[in-house]
């Protein structure tokens, strides 16, 4: 937690809260929440998803570290790695 507070690797401090919790975003969350609740997600889960979406939109590769299968299902599938092959010269 101290590394996060100091914005040090591998964790980064999340300092964009005011953008996500302004009046318009709170109204959006209130509209979305009944759908989340019907899937068994709590308000905390819904906010985790919103932070996840925020970082994905910025272009980061993000993983939700949870045992909750419903929350984890919001992650897009990871792209398959294409194996690199060596080209041998004869």
FENKA-V978988 format. One line per field, one symbol per residue. ss: DSSP state (A for helix, B for strand, O for the rest). Layout:
ss=???
This chain:
ss=OAAAAOOOOOOOOOOOAAAAOOAAAAAAAAAAAAAAAAOOOOAAAAAAAAAAAAAAAOOOOOOOOOOOAAAAOOOOOOOOOOOOOOOOOO
